[in-house]
Amino acid sequence: MRVAALTSTELPPELEVQDRSTPEPNAGEAVVRVEAAALNHRDLWKLEDDGRLDDSDLPFVPGGDLAGIVDATGADVSSVTAGDRVVLCPLETCGVCRACRDGPENRCENYSSFDGAFAEQVVVDATRLVSLPDSVGFLKAAALPIAYTTAYRMLRRGDAGAGDRVFVPGATGGVGVAAIQLATILGAETIGTSTDEDKLAAVDALGLDHAIHTGDPDEMRERVASIGDVDITIDHLGGPYTSVGVDLLGTNGAHVLCGRTAGQFPSFDARELYFGHKRILGSTLGTQADLAQLVEFVADGRLDPVVADEFSLSETAAMLSAMRDREMVGKLVLRPQQ
């Protein structure tokens, strides 16, 4: 079988399609024929962020989002059988810490996430496979596990519901688009910003209530404030946008943070927190139950995950370049069987 493997830790990404032996499942595992695998910023961060990969990790097969068909199962597997249509929950947990015992499981003290989806076949923990109804296509399903599950868990952490006002700076990124769509499903009013007018128009068409074309923090603060107090800020940017999001919250508002593409060390006025009874909450990925709920949203027609483009396995490098250039709105998805 073939995989797309990183062969260097340098940028731009160097990938090579390699032949590997067909995987065999051990007890508790399943082999999945990958029909679709989505790209996320985490796959690039392994190269350009804080040195998560080194030469000893090479060749390295990236990818955490995948959907496909079960090819084979190992001993002691009863949750899936060969031929089942599935999507993988990429969350990897220890199963013994307090969060694993009491939930939610994405707070596991030894949390990790799956890598290796950019391949024709993968071996996975069979208990991490979520069933896909026939009405949910592989492309749409592969878009869900990281970006959409992250956004959904963030909205849940902020207690978003009908009538709430949700602010999403950077609303045209993967988590941003997902947050706008999911907040709309929950009945919330949405505010989104972007520096790209065309991308913002694309998100506007998904149901965004207030589209603001700016990347300037001061202008953003002023224009969002003119709409009214924010109940929940969904922040995947960090940097100067964190202080903007906190400032705009009303009393008891929640600022939920999952990333720091715009900066790792935000600053804010502590008085805003205690006088306003405001909450700053960190959030990473989501639970398997969250993913199952999202599959249900897609199956019943409430959610249509946005897929911007699809690529063959030999085009994996071009897919990574497209994400680095921020050319798209929606998910970039690999089709390994093509």
One Martini backbone bead per residue (centre of mass of N, CA, C, O) as a GRO file, in nm:
protein
  338
    1MET     BB    1   0.104   0.032   0.009
    2ARG     BB    2   0.038   0.381   0.031
    3VAL     BB    3   0.226   0.681   0.122
    4ALA     BB    4   0.260   1.008   0.272
    5ALA     BB    5   0.590   1.130   0.338
    6LEU     BB    6   0.796   1.282   0.538
    7THR     BB    7   1.161   1.366   0.462
    8SER     BB    8   1.153   1.645   0.623
    9THR     BB    9   1.195   1.932   0.857
   10GLU     BB   10   1.162   2.126   0.633
   11LEU     BB   11   1.108   2.426   0.453
   12PRO     BB   12   0.930   2.313   0.252
   13PRO     BB   13   0.758   2.046   0.217
   14GLU     BB   14   0.871   1.700   0.208
   15LEU     BB   15   0.736   1.457  -0.012
   16GLU     BB   16   0.664   1.094  -0.030
   17VAL     BB   17   0.573   0.824  -0.213
   18GLN     BB   18   0.524   0.515  -0.046
   19ASP     BB   19   0.595   0.183   0.014
   20ARG     BB   20   0.403  -0.054   0.202
   21SER     BB   21   0.299  -0.273   0.401
   22THR     BB   22   0.040  -0.449   0.484
   23PRO     BB   23  -0.158  -0.420   0.738
   24GLU     BB   24  -0.195  -0.566   1.070
   25PRO     BB   25  -0.402  -0.662   1.317
   26ASN     BB   26  -0.441  -0.645   1.638
   27ALA     BB   27  -0.563  -0.652   1.923
   28GLY     BB   28  -0.820  -0.406   1.901
   29GLU     BB   29  -0.794  -0.373   1.591
   30ALA     BB   30  -0.808  -0.183   1.273
   31VAL     BB   31  -0.848  -0.185   0.926
   32VAL     BB   32  -0.840   0.104   0.710
   33ARG     BB   33  -0.977   0.227   0.425
   34VAL     BB   34  -0.886   0.523   0.285
   35GLU     BB   35  -1.104   0.772   0.140
   36ALA     BB   36  -1.045   1.013   0.357
   37ALA     BB   37  -0.817   1.304   0.430
   38ALA     BB   38  -0.760   1.565   0.641
   39LEU     BB   39  -0.636   1.884   0.681
   40ASN     BB   40  -0.422   2.045   0.927
   41HIS     BB   41  -0.230   2.262   1.106
   42ARG     BB   42  -0.088   2.041   1.275
   43ASP     BB   43   0.072   1.925   1.029
   44LEU     BB   44   0.254   2.185   1.011
   45TRP     BB   45   0.353   2.223   1.309
   46LYS     BB   46   0.557   1.980   1.294
   47LEU     BB   47   0.756   2.191   1.133
   48GLU     BB   48   0.694   2.522   1.228
   49ASP     BB   49   0.698   2.540   1.537
   50ASP     BB   50   0.842   2.337   1.810
   51GLY     BB   51   0.988   2.068   1.720
   52ARG     BB   52   0.822   1.788   1.702
   53LEU     BB   53   1.017   1.719   1.475
   54ASP     BB   54   1.268   1.488   1.380
   55ASP     BB   55   1.484   1.286   1.214
   56SER     BB   56   1.389   1.027   1.379
   57ASP     BB   57   1.080   1.044   1.251
   58LEU     BB   58   1.181   0.956   0.985
   59PRO     BB   59   0.942   0.882   0.814
   60PHE     BB   60   0.633   1.084   0.809
   61VAL     BB   61   0.283   1.032   0.870
   62PRO     BB   62   0.030   1.227   0.835
   63GLY     BB   63  -0.273   1.264   0.988
   64GLY     BB   64  -0.608   1.267   1.169
   65ASP     BB   65  -0.819   1.261   0.937
   66LEU     BB   66  -1.067   0.992   0.884
   67ALA     BB   67  -1.230   0.796   0.621
   68GLY     BB   68  -1.395   0.463   0.579
   69ILE     BB   69  -1.315   0.110   0.547
   70VAL     BB   70  -1.333  -0.189   0.683
   71ASP     BB   71  -1.107  -0.463   0.630
   72ALA     BB   72  -1.007  -0.540   0.934
   73THR     BB   73  -0.981  -0.750   1.232
   74GLY     BB   74  -0.904  -0.824   1.539
   75ALA     BB   75  -0.897  -0.940   1.826
   76ASP     BB   76  -1.159  -0.839   2.030
   77VAL     BB   77  -1.365  -0.731   1.804
   78SER     BB   78  -1.715  -0.578   1.813
   79SER     BB   79  -1.774  -0.278   1.698
   80VAL     BB   80  -1.653  -0.393   1.423
   81THR     BB   81  -1.663  -0.468   1.068
   82ALA     BB   82  -1.624  -0.570   0.773
   83GLY     BB   83  -1.750  -0.288   0.573
   84ASP     BB   84  -1.753  -0.058   0.747
   85ARG     BB   85  -1.848   0.270   0.797
   86VAL     BB   86  -1.600   0.525   0.895
   87VAL     BB   87  -1.480   0.733   1.166
   88LEU     BB   88  -1.215   0.892   1.326
   89CYS     BB   89  -1.110   0.927   1.650
   90PRO     BB   90  -0.801   1.091   1.732
   91LEU     BB   91  -0.814   1.029   2.019
   92GLU     BB   92  -0.563   0.982   2.281
   93THR     BB   93  -0.578   0.779   2.575
   94CYS     BB   94  -0.516   0.626   2.891
   95GLY     BB   95  -0.784   0.542   3.089
   96VAL     BB   96  -0.684   0.638   3.415
   97CYS     BB   97  -0.749   0.908   3.461
   98ARG     BB   98  -0.973   1.132   3.571
   99ALA     BB   99  -1.084   1.217   3.291
  100CYS     BB  100  -1.131   0.925   3.190
  101ARG     BB  101  -1.327   0.849   3.420
  102ASP     BB  102  -1.518   1.134   3.431
  103GLY     BB  103  -1.467   1.353   3.245
  104PRO     BB  104  -1.364   1.466   2.978
  105GLU     BB  105  -1.140   1.298   2.767
  106ASN     BB  106  -0.983   1.561   2.646
  107ARG     BB  107  -0.840   1.593   2.955
  108CYS     BB  108  -0.618   1.418   2.939
  109GLU     BB  109  -0.300   1.389   3.083
  110ASN     BB  110  -0.210   1.193   2.808
  111TYR     BB  111  -0.260   1.337   2.557
  112SER     BB  112  -0.339   1.251   2.216
  113SER     BB  113  -0.288   1.199   1.853
  114PHE     BB  114  -0.338   1.095   1.549
  115ASP     BB  115  -0.121   0.943   1.300
  116GLY     BB  116  -0.146   0.838   0.933
  117ALA     BB  117  -0.380   0.914   0.708
  118PHE     BB  118  -0.169   0.936   0.459
  119ALA     BB  119  -0.323   0.657   0.340
  120GLU     BB  120  -0.464   0.364   0.226
  121GLN     BB  121  -0.384   0.241   0.514
  122VAL     BB  122  -0.488   0.169   0.860
  123VAL     BB  123  -0.411   0.141   1.205
  124VAL     BB  124  -0.658   0.110   1.470
  125ASP     BB  125  -0.856   0.176   1.721
  126ALA     BB  126  -1.163   0.036   1.723
  127THR     BB  127  -1.301   0.223   1.953
  128ARG     BB  128  -1.246   0.495   1.753
  129LEU     BB  129  -1.496   0.416   1.582
  130VAL     BB  130  -1.742   0.574   1.379
  131SER     BB  131  -2.035   0.548   1.250
  132LEU     BB  132  -2.160   0.554   0.907
  133PRO     BB  133  -2.393   0.657   0.727
  134ASP     BB  134  -2.485   0.655   0.396
  135SER     BB  135  -2.548   0.979   0.396
  136VAL     BB  136  -2.235   0.998   0.468
  137GLY     BB  137  -1.969   1.115   0.335
  138PHE     BB  138  -1.628   1.097   0.333
  139LEU     BB  139  -1.552   1.391   0.296
  140LYS     BB  140  -1.729   1.507   0.525
  141ALA     BB  141  -1.626   1.324   0.755
  142ALA     BB  142  -1.317   1.411   0.741
  143ALA     BB  143  -1.383   1.714   0.846
  144LEU     BB  144  -1.465   1.665   1.161
  145PRO     BB  145  -1.263   1.564   1.400
  146ILE     BB  146  -1.109   1.843   1.451
  147ALA     BB  147  -1.244   2.116   1.376
  148TYR     BB  148  -1.544   2.052   1.456
  149THR     BB  149  -1.494   1.932   1.737
  150THR     BB  150  -1.353   2.175   1.854
  151ALA     BB  151  -1.584   2.381   1.814
  152TYR     BB  152  -1.803   2.228   1.970
  153ARG     BB  153  -1.657   2.218   2.245
  154MET     BB  154  -1.628   2.525   2.277
  155LEU     BB  155  -1.931   2.587   2.281
  156ARG     BB  156  -1.988   2.409   2.528
  157ARG     BB  157  -1.796   2.553   2.726
  158GLY     BB  158  -1.965   2.835   2.671
  159ASP     BB  159  -2.277   2.773   2.663
  160ALA     BB  160  -2.410   2.766   2.392
  161GLY     BB  161  -2.713   2.928   2.264
  162ALA     BB  162  -2.999   3.053   2.233
  163GLY     BB  163  -2.931   3.407   2.183
  164ASP     BB  164  -2.646   3.412   2.155
  165ARG     BB  165  -2.326   3.577   2.123
  166VAL     BB  166  -2.086   3.499   1.865
  167PHE     BB  167  -1.729   3.532   1.844
  168VAL     BB  168  -1.512   3.511   1.533
  169PRO     BB  169  -1.199   3.534   1.489
  170GLY     BB  170  -1.124   3.404   1.204
  171ALA     BB  171  -1.381   3.274   1.018
  172THR     BB  172  -1.204   3.124   0.762
  173GLY     BB  173  -1.119   2.896   0.911
  174GLY     BB  174  -1.171   2.587   1.017
  175VAL     BB  175  -1.284   2.659   1.302
  176GLY     BB  176  -1.443   2.910   1.218
  177VAL     BB  177  -1.646   2.780   1.027
  178ALA     BB  178  -1.752   2.571   1.227
  179ALA     BB  179  -1.853   2.774   1.442
  180ILE     BB  180  -2.064   2.914   1.270
  181GLN     BB  181  -2.236   2.667   1.198
  182LEU     BB  182  -2.286   2.563   1.496
  183ALA     BB  183  -2.405   2.819   1.620
  184THR     BB  184  -2.648   2.822   1.432
  185ILE     BB  185  -2.767   2.550   1.523
  186LEU     BB  186  -2.791   2.666   1.833
  187GLY     BB  187  -2.912   2.979   1.787
  188ALA     BB  188  -2.696   3.184   1.731
  189GLU     BB  189  -2.527   3.476   1.711
  190THR     BB  190  -2.300   3.599   1.453
  191ILE     BB  191  -1.943   3.691   1.450
  192GLY     BB  192  -1.715   3.777   1.180
  193THR     BB  193  -1.369   3.770   1.071
  194SER     BB  194  -1.158   3.919   0.801
  195THR     BB  195  -0.904   3.999   0.553
  196ASP     BB  196  -1.096   3.844   0.343
  197GLU     BB  197  -1.360   3.920   0.148
  198ASP     BB  198  -1.421   3.656  -0.007
  199LYS     BB  199  -1.420   3.465   0.236
  200LEU     BB  200  -1.639   3.613   0.395
  201ALA     BB  201  -1.863   3.565   0.187
  202ALA     BB  202  -1.862   3.255   0.217
  203VAL     BB  203  -1.949   3.260   0.520
  204ASP     BB  204  -2.203   3.428   0.489
  205ALA     BB  205  -2.349   3.195   0.322
  206LEU     BB  206  -2.361   3.006   0.599
  207GLY     BB  207  -2.495   3.236   0.827
  208LEU     BB  208  -2.368   3.492   0.887
  209ASP     BB  209  -2.464   3.786   1.055
  210HIS     BB  210  -2.163   3.931   1.099
  211ALA     BB  211  -1.950   4.095   0.875
  212ILE     BB  212  -1.590   4.164   0.921
  213HIS     BB  213  -1.346   4.362   0.747
  214THR     BB  214  -1.074   4.266   0.949
  215GLY     BB  215  -0.736   4.270   1.138
  216ASP     BB  216  -0.777   4.500   1.333
  217PRO     BB  217  -0.812   4.521   1.665
  218ASP     BB  218  -0.941   4.804   1.704
  219GLU     BB  219  -1.159   4.782   1.487
  220MET     BB  220  -1.286   4.526   1.593
  221ARG     BB  221  -1.373   4.630   1.868
  222GLU     BB  222  -1.559   4.858   1.763
  223ARG     BB  223  -1.752   4.694   1.571
  224VAL     BB  224  -1.852   4.485   1.775
  225ALA     BB  225  -1.954   4.682   1.997
  226SER     BB  226  -2.188   4.799   1.812
  227ILE     BB  227  -2.362   4.533   1.847
  228GLY     BB  228  -2.251   4.404   2.127
  229ASP     BB  229  -2.239   4.190   2.357
  230VAL     BB  230  -2.052   3.907   2.434
  231ASP     BB  231  -2.075   3.564   2.525
  232ILE     BB  232  -1.881   3.422   2.296
  233THR     BB  233  -1.543   3.338   2.233
  234ILE     BB  234  -1.376   3.209   1.942
  235ASP     BB  235  -1.023   3.120   1.982
  236HIS     BB  236  -0.754   3.045   1.732
  237LEU     BB  237  -0.522   3.284   1.754
  238GLY     BB  238  -0.452   3.487   1.962
  239GLY     BB  239  -0.283   3.723   2.081
  240PRO     BB  240  -0.447   4.023   2.026
  241TYR     BB  241  -0.736   3.871   2.011
  242THR     BB  242  -0.778   3.803   2.308
  243SER     BB  243  -0.824   4.088   2.424
  244VAL     BB  244  -1.063   4.148   2.247
  245GLY     BB  245  -1.249   3.916   2.338
  246VAL     BB  246  -1.255   3.997   2.638
  247ASP     BB  247  -1.358   4.291   2.614
  248LEU     BB  248  -1.643   4.203   2.462
  249LEU     BB  249  -1.752   4.086   2.702
  250GLY     BB  250  -1.986   4.015   2.903
  251THR     BB  251  -2.129   3.921   3.167
  252ASN     BB  252  -2.011   3.599   3.202
  253GLY     BB  253  -1.831   3.554   2.982
  254ALA     BB  254  -1.669   3.351   2.718
  255HIS     BB  255  -1.327   3.256   2.656
  256VAL     BB  256  -1.228   3.038   2.392
  257LEU     BB  257  -0.920   2.849   2.363
  258CYS     BB  258  -0.713   2.668   2.086
  259GLY     BB  259  -0.489   2.891   1.994
  260ARG     BB  260  -0.165   3.060   1.831
  261THR     BB  261  -0.117   3.188   1.532
  262ALA     BB  262  -0.085   3.508   1.649
  263GLY     BB  263   0.010   3.407   1.942
  264GLN     BB  264   0.130   3.291   2.267
  265PHE     BB  265   0.125   3.595   2.434
  266PRO     BB  266  -0.120   3.723   2.569
  267SER     BB  267  -0.303   4.021   2.670
  268PHE     BB  268  -0.471   4.152   2.973
  269ASP     BB  269  -0.713   4.283   3.182
  270ALA     BB  270  -0.783   4.175   3.493
  271ARG     BB  271  -1.030   4.356   3.556
  272GLU     BB  272  -1.217   4.235   3.337
  273LEU     BB  273  -1.261   3.972   3.492
  274TYR     BB  274  -1.363   4.048   3.790
  275PHE     BB  275  -1.579   4.264   3.714
  276GLY     BB  276  -1.711   4.068   3.471
  277HIS     BB  277  -1.709   3.762   3.521
  278LYS     BB  278  -1.495   3.629   3.346
  279ARG     BB  279  -1.399   3.370   3.104
  280ILE     BB  280  -1.112   3.151   3.061
  281LEU     BB  281  -1.086   2.887   2.813
  282GLY     BB  282  -0.955   2.585   2.750
  283SER     BB  283  -0.922   2.390   2.431
  284THR     BB  284  -0.916   2.039   2.312
  285LEU     BB  285  -1.083   1.927   2.100
  286GLY     BB  286  -1.273   1.625   2.171
  287THR     BB  287  -1.513   1.391   2.174
  288GLN     BB  288  -1.661   1.109   2.063
  289ALA     BB  289  -1.947   1.216   2.114
  290ASP     BB  290  -1.916   1.468   1.946
  291LEU     BB  291  -1.869   1.327   1.676
  292ALA     BB  292  -2.137   1.172   1.672
  293GLN     BB  293  -2.311   1.429   1.665
  294LEU     BB  294  -2.203   1.539   1.395
  295VAL     BB  295  -2.294   1.306   1.223
  296GLU     BB  296  -2.592   1.357   1.284
  297PHE     BB  297  -2.608   1.640   1.163
  298VAL     BB  298  -2.544   1.543   0.876
  299ALA     BB  299  -2.765   1.323   0.840
  300ASP     BB  300  -3.009   1.549   0.904
  301GLY     BB  301  -2.903   1.836   0.753
  302ARG     BB  302  -2.769   2.062   0.951
  303LEU     BB  303  -2.480   1.974   0.832
  304ASP     BB  304  -2.219   2.116   0.598
  305PRO     BB  305  -1.926   2.050   0.533
  306VAL     BB  306  -1.642   2.225   0.425
  307VAL     BB  307  -1.508   2.166   0.098
  308ALA     BB  308  -1.261   2.295  -0.108
  309ASP     BB  309  -1.066   2.034  -0.168
  310GLU     BB  310  -0.904   1.777  -0.367
  311PHE     BB  311  -0.655   1.503  -0.338
  312SER     BB  312  -0.405   1.321  -0.419
  313LEU     BB  313  -0.138   1.158  -0.300
  314SER     BB  314   0.064   1.307  -0.508
  315GLU     BB  315  -0.068   1.603  -0.389
  316THR     BB  316   0.019   1.666  -0.091
  317ALA     BB  317   0.215   1.907  -0.119
  318ALA     BB  318   0.004   2.097  -0.246
  319MET     BB  319  -0.185   2.097  -0.003
  320LEU     BB  320   0.014   2.223   0.201
  321SER     BB  321   0.062   2.482   0.039
  322ALA     BB  322  -0.231   2.585   0.042
  323MET     BB  323  -0.239   2.624   0.349
  324ARG     BB  324   0.004   2.818   0.378
  325ASP     BB  325  -0.148   3.029   0.171
  326ARG     BB  326  -0.451   3.059   0.235
  327GLU     BB  327  -0.666   2.975  -0.024
  328MET     BB  328  -0.908   2.879   0.166
  329VAL     BB  329  -1.247   2.752   0.229
  330GLY     BB  330  -1.199   2.498   0.415
  331LYS     BB  331  -1.131   2.175   0.339
  332LEU     BB  332  -0.859   1.962   0.286
  333VAL     BB  333  -0.867   1.660   0.078
  334LEU     BB  334  -0.772   1.332   0.073
  335ARG     BB  335  -0.745   1.065  -0.193
  336PRO     BB  336  -0.578   0.769  -0.167
  337GLN     BB  337  -0.728   0.591  -0.403
  338GLN     BB  338  -0.627   0.789  -0.654
   0.00000   0.00000   0.00000
